[in-house]
Amino acid sequence: MNSSPTPASGRNVVVVGTQWGDEGKGKVVDWLTTHAQGVVRFQGGHNAGHTLVIKGVKTALQLIPSGIMREGVACYIGNGVVVDPSHLLLEIERLEKIGVEVRSRLYISESCPLILPFHVEVDRAREALRESSGVGKIGTTGKGIGPAYEDKVARRALRVQDLKHPDRFAKKLRELLDLHNVALGGYLKSTPLEFQPIFDHAMAVAEQLKPMMADVGYALHRSHLARQNLLFEGAQGTLLDIDHGTYPYVTSSNCVAGNAAAGSGVGPQMLHHILGITKAYTTRVGSGPFPTELPIDEPGTVGHHLSTVGQERGTVTGRARRCGWLDAAALKRSMIINGISGLCITKLDVLDGLKEILVCTGYTLGGQTIDILPLDADDIAACQPIYERFEGWSESTAGVTAWDKLPLRARHYLERVRQLIGVPIDMVSTGPDREHTILLRHPFH
């Protein structure tokens, strides 16, 4: 990737999570949007959840890019995103109710695969079957994301562009519904769905979506040439990536920075700065290995502190997030996969008041010491973390906006994290509001 843009083009930043998601990407994207004219989602679906706090008012977004909360900023849903049209319209309506103008600024790629009711039913039925058979759930959100991506890869998906052609849509829908109904009524022991209600609803929502359909890749190319800055917003996190995460306990899309190009229809030369978002500790939702996990249910423990002070519940599902110490060995894997240019450390204030803070610097596995997260989920589950210990701080970091105003021990902690993973710190977030930010190096400059 080019280290700097050509003089006749804009500068573009990719924001990705470096852990198991929920790192606070939405707030960072919202903050950076003051320097961008467009914000792009390039993967995932409404299984993602970005919570923004602006002047004390909380807004949860799932499918629409976080840049929508800034007036005049164009927002793009790229071809790598799977779209549930019903959910998208509900999200638009929720934003309109609080006075946010959406429809003239939102552009949806015609190549986005659609999530339809049978995808949701298949997703939920599979999870129920896994649980009842004793295999164990993957921990999906039950929103049809995985089955929709399966249809895309199998080259049978209905896409946004099909909504413009009722006859074509009907033909493809019948074939796809028949296929999924066989599984629903048989192996999955669920109820097959009917064609007409799905078709009628799709045609109704199509009329609202048509004005927002666009050739997103070409639109981004033109914006770039017009010297507009673009912000590419990742969903989930690197360790949930379908290829590079803790498989099979992963999401159904590529969450890494390289997919910002493929998932939005632009070339990789347009990706100039990769900003990795990292919590000052670690969380994860759903099943899967988690080497530094702490118990969260007992009051007075560190895990309970992280869970309650950090308000660690999933934006989409409301599930309690698993919590643990920062894992620098896992972060090293994320730095390599994404080519991270700089870090934003979030939720530093959650560590306030802890007497001692631990950071995992590596693991013991099978009698050997390793300093980077393994690739095999069973190996990860068998890892025993090696910790480095730090004295905590009693002073509050909440809302601090200058590096030299942080407690000395907090600065030592952040400096050591930087050394362990070998990537500069660009920003530090000290609270949920967009103003609670320390800037050390601006990704757009």
N, C-alpha and C positions, 0 to 999 in steps of 0.2 A: 504494500500500500504506500502511496505517496506520503511523504512526511508533511508536505504543505501543498495547498491548492495553487493552481496557476493564477496569475494576476487577473485574468478575465472571468473568474468564476467565484462562487461563494465558498464559504468554509463550512464543512459538515462534521457533526459530532455524532457518534454512536454511543448510546447509554445502555449498558447491559448489567444484569445482576451477576455477581461472582460466586454466590452461594446457592442455597436451595430456594431462591425466590424471597419475596417479602422484604427486600433490603431497603426499601424507601425510594425506589426509582421514580415514582410519580412526582414526589415533591421536588426531586432534583431536576426532572424534565421541566416542570412548571417554572422553577427558578431560572433555568437556562433559556427558557423561551423568550425572555426579554431581548435576547440577541439572535433570535431565529425568526424567519418568516414562514417556516413550515415545519410541522411535526409529523413523523411517519411511524405507524405501527407496521411491523413486518413479519410477525408470526404469532401463533397462539390464537385464542378466541376469547370468549367471555368467561373463561376459566381464570383469566388474569384479573387482578384487582389492585387498582392504584388509588390510595386515599390521599387527598389533598386537604390541607388546612390553610385557609386564606383568611387572615384577620379573624382568626378564631372560629370560622365557619368550616365544617367538615363536608367534603364532597367525595363520594366514591365513584370511580369510573372503572369499567370493565373492558369495554371494546373500543370506545372512542379515545383517541390519543389525548394525553394530559394537556397538550397545548390548547385545548378547546377553552380553557379557563382564562386565556389571554385574548383580549379583543383584537380582531384583525389578523390573527394567525391562521393560516390554512392548515387543515388537518387531513391526513391521508391514511386510508386503510389499504395496505399493500396486498398483493396477490398471495403472499405467504400466510395470510390470516384466514381462518375459517369463520364464516359469518352466519349467525342465527338472526335472520331478518326480523323476527318478532322481538327478540331481545334488543336489537339495535334500535328499533323504533321506540321501545319503552324507555331506553336510556336517553334518547333524544328528547322525548317528552318530559322526562324528569329534569333535564337541564333547562329546557324551555320554561318550566314552571318557576325556576329560580332566576329567570331573566337572562339566561345565556343563549345567544343566537348561534344556532348550529348549522342549519341546512344549507346556508349559502357558503359555508366554509369547510364542509365535510365532503371529501372525495373518496369514493369506494371503487377499488379496482374491479373491473368486470370479470377478472379471472379468479376472484375469490371463490372457493368452494362454499356451498351452502350447508349449514346444519339444519336438518329437518326433523320433525318429531320422531321418526323411527330411529334416527341416530341416538337421540336421548334415551329412548326405550331400550335399545340394545346396550348402551353404556351401563345403564342402571341394572338391567337384568344380568349382565355379565358379572358385575360386582357382587350382586346377591348370590349368584351361583358359586363364585369363588369362595365367598364367606361360608355358605352352607356346606360346601364340599370339603372345607378345612384347608384349602390351599392358601387362603389369606388374600385379603383385598389389596389391590394396587394402591388404592387411595385416590381414585379419580374424583373430580367434582360432580360427576354424573350429568354433565351438560352436553354430551354427545360429541365432544371434541375428537377423541380417538377414532371412533367409527367414521366421522366425516373425513379425517385425514386418510383413513384406509381406502375410502372410495376414491379419493383424489389419486392416490398412488396406483390403484387398480384401474384408473382411467375410465371410471364410470360416474364420476361426481356430477351433480347438477351445480352449475356455477351462476354467479350473479348475472352474467350476460344472458343466461337462458330465460331469466324472468321477462325479458323483452319479447319473447317468442312463445306465446301460449301453446301452440300445437306441438312445438318441439319439446317444451317443458313437460307437457302431459305425457308424451311418448316415453321420454326418459324417466319420468317419475314412476310410471306403471312398471317399467322393467326393474327399476331400483327397489321399489316397494315390494314387488314380488320376491325378489332376492332376500331382502331382510325379513319379510314375513315368514319365510321358510325357517329361518333361524329362530325367530321369536316364538313361533308356534310349536317348534320341535325341541331342539337342544336346550334353548334358554327357558323353556316352560313359561313363556309370557304370552301376552295377548296380541295377535296380529292387528295391524292398523288398517283403516279404510282409506281408499284413494281420494274420494271426493272432498272430504273436509280439508285434507292437506292441500289439495290443488286449489280449492276456492280461497283458502287463507293466503296462499302464496301469491295468487293473482291480485288479491286485495292489497297486500303490502308492496307488491311490485310497483303500483302506481305512485306510492310515496318515495320509493327508492330510485326510480328512474332518473329524476333530476340530479341525483348525487353520484350516479355511475360515471366513471372516468377511466381514461387510459393513464393510470397513475405513473407508470414508469416514464412515459413521455413528458407528463406534466412536471415531474421532478427534474428531468433533464433540462427542460426549458427554464425552470426556476433557478437551477444551478448556473446556467449560462447567463442569466440575468443578474448574477452576483448576489442572489439571495442565500442566506444561511439556512441549512436544513438540520433538523435534529431527528435522529432515528431512535425510536423508543422500543427497547426490548421488553418482553414480558417473561414471567417466571425467572429462572436463574440458570447459570451455566451447569450446575451439578444436577439439573433436571433435564438437560439436553438429551434428545432421543438417541444420539450417537455417542456423546461424551460424558453423559451423566451416570448415575448409579443404577444402571439398567438391571431389571425391568422397572424399577421404582422411579420412573421418569415421566415427563410429559410427552406429547405426541409430535412435537415440532423441534426444530433446531433453534435454540435460544441464544446461540453464540453470535459474536459480532460479525463474522463472515456472512451470516445469513441476512444481514441488513441489505446486502446487494441483491442476492437471489430473491429474497422475499418482498422486494419493492420494485424490482425491474430496472436497477441501475448497475453500473459497473463498479468494481471494487476501488477504482482510482478515485471515486467520489467520497470515500470514507477516510477522513483526515485525522481524526482524534478519537480514540476509543476510551471512554470513561467507564471504569468499573465501579459499581456501587457495592459497598461492603459494610455490613453491620459491624459494630464494635464487639459484638458477640455473634453467636450463630443460632439460627432457628430453622425449623423444617416442618412442613405440614404433610400429613399422610404417612404412608409406610416407607420403609427403607432404612439402610444403615446410617448411623449418625455417631461417629467415634467419640465426640466430646459431649454427648447428651448428658443432661443433669435431670434428676427428678423435679417436677414442678408443683406437685400437689401439697407438699408439707410446708406450712408457714414457717418463716425464719430461715429457710434454706436459700442458697444462691439461685437455684432454678426457679423457685417461687418468686423471688425478687425480680428476676429477669422477665418472667411471665406477666406479673402484675404491674410492675412499674413500666415495662415496655408495652403494656396493653396488647399482648401477643395473641391476637385472634385473627383468623383468616378474613380478608375483606370480602371474599366471595362466599365462603361456606360458613363462616362464624366458628369454625373449629379452633380449639386451643392449639397454638403452635408449640411444638417441642422446642426446648431451649437448651443451649449449652455454651461452653467457652468458645472463643474465636479459634478457628482452625487454620493456621498459617500454611500447613502442609497441603490442605485442600485448596487454599487460595493460590498456591504456586501452580497447581494444575490449571486453574482458571486463567491465570496470567498468560500461560503458554498458549492455551486454546484460543483466547481472544486477541492476543497481541495488545494487551492493555497499555495505554499511553500514560494514564494517571488514575488515581483512586479518589473516590469520595467516601469517607468513613461516616456512617450515619449512626444515630442513636447513642452517641457518646454519653449523653446525660443519663442514660439508663444505668450506667456503671457507677454513678455518683453514690458515695456512702458505703461501698463495699470495702472491707478491710484488706482483702487480697484479691488479685485478679490473675487468672491463669491464661496462657496462650499455648495451644498445641503447636509444637515445632516439628514433630515427626511422629513415627509410630514404631512399635516393635511388632513384627509379624513373622511367625514361624521361627523365632529365635534370631531374626535379623532386624537391623534398624534401617528404616527407610525415611526419607525426608519429603516425600510427595505422595499425594493420595493415589492408591492403586486404581487400576481400571476395572477390576472385577468386584462386583457387589459383595460376593461371599468373602473375598479377601478384606474388603473394607469393614465388613461386620466383625471380622476376626482381629482387626487392628486394636492395639492397646496404645492410647495416646501418650506421648512424652511431653511433659509440660514445663514451661518456663514461668516463674512466679514473679509477680510485681506487687509492690505496695499500692494499695488503693488511695483514694483521696476523699476527704470529707467535704471539701468545698463544692458548691454547685457549678456545673457547667451549662445548665439549662439557659438557652437563649444567648449565650456568649457569641459575639460576632468578630472577635479579633484573637489571633493566635496567642499573643503575649498576655491575654487576659485569662487564658486557661490555667488551671492549677499546674504546677511544675510536674507533678507525678503523672498527670494526664498527658502532658506533652512528651514525657519520657516514654510512656506507653505507646503513643502514636508513632514516635520516632523508631521504636523497636519493631513495631509492626511493619513499618516501611522497610527497615533493614532486612527483616526476615523474608519478605516476598520480593524485594528488589524493584519496587515501582514507586515513583513519587506520589505524594499525596497532593491532589489538586484542591480538594474541598473537605470540610468537616461540617457535619450537620449536628446541631446541638438542641434540636427541638422540632416539632412537627410543622410549625408555621414556615412559610417560604422565607421569612426574614431571619430565621434562626440558622444562619449559615456563616461559616468562616471560609473566605476565599484566599487561597494561597497561589493558585495559578489558574487563569481562566481558560477553559477548553476552547473557546472561540477565538482567543487572541493568539 
